[in-house]
């Protein structure tokens, strides 16, 4: 028998094929036990030599097939088809030497057809079904009869054999149907998740295009405002009390220009995959200081929640913007200082941002940043969508929850940088 090499198609056929080969060992062992014990235990005259020879050949070919599949990553449906066809031929040969169609075990030709119907293309199912029907038909006329002197005893043994065949068939078919149904559900869930991710990425790309255009267009009005603010600062007629407001205005305009310049630089010359590594505590504290420069009225404290040397983190601009979005959301919810906690384990790194405000609304907890933009008091949720998308692109996850003792907690989990 030839084995078709594993080349294309997914891992589903490979998993089904490996389960088929593993289950075949049990079937061959039980068959060998019946062939060896039935003549003495049940007083049934069986031609043991040819039956054991068929079992031996089937075991050798099954071992060869498993050896070939040890390092395989995928399997074609035609390889699974060849193995199911081999089962039909093997069972037909065994039944030929043990009474043909009068042997109730002939009904075991049905499970290979059921497995093919669950896992193979239509043409393969038709071929397996046709071979099983053809084999059953031949066994009605061509077989080695088993001489049984007692007709009533033969009838009882036949009924017991039919019961055993039904049990084996029911267990085999039910097991494969349950497994294939679970695989189909998992695939559907993965497709739905991929579809939602595609929709989110499409929205993020659209907003990125709009942001790039807005950054370009805002350069001119910001330059005008900076010029006017500078003239106001140098005007001796401006009261001294207003000069502080003018200075704050100039500082905020400078921050806006810096943000736009950074956007243009990141969209152009910088390559995100070449971002440097930096100690996580130093990176987070620097980002926190930068945020305080933009929002001097907001307070925060950094807590290192793990022992030992902090791991490195990829100083990715997307991650910086995601953390800044969460800090702004938390500061908008309360005037109390925020808690920023950094923790890590052997594989992951966590950044917790907690405020002591009213907590996340239920709509934000259920769908925030996933399917839609849940509006809230200080915005429409676009920042949350961008934050979640950026973190997921970096291989991490964002968790939003309301602790039992009040406030809101946003947790970023990232894989540690190598």
Secondary structure, DSSP 8 states (H G I E B T S, - for coil): -------SS-HHHHHHHHHHHHHHHHHHHHHHHHHHHHHHHT-----HHHHHHHHHHHHHHHHHHHHHTTT-S---HHHHHHHHHHHHHHHHHHHHTTTGGGSGGGGGHHHHHHHHHHHS-HHHHHHHHHHHHHHHHHHTTS------S-HHHHHHHHHHHHHHHHHHHHHHHHHHHHHHHHHHHHHHHHHHHHHHHHHHHHHHHHHHHHHHHHHHHHHHHHHHHHHHHHHHHT-TTS-HHHHHHHHHHHHHHHHHHHHHHHHHHHHTT--GGG--EEEHHHHHHHHHHHHHHH-TT--EEEEE-S-SS--EEE--HHHHHHHHHHHHHHHHH-SS-EEEEEEE-SSEEEEEEEE-SS---HHHHHHBTTTB---BTTB-SHHHHHHHHHHHHTT-EEEEE--TTSSEEEEEEEE---
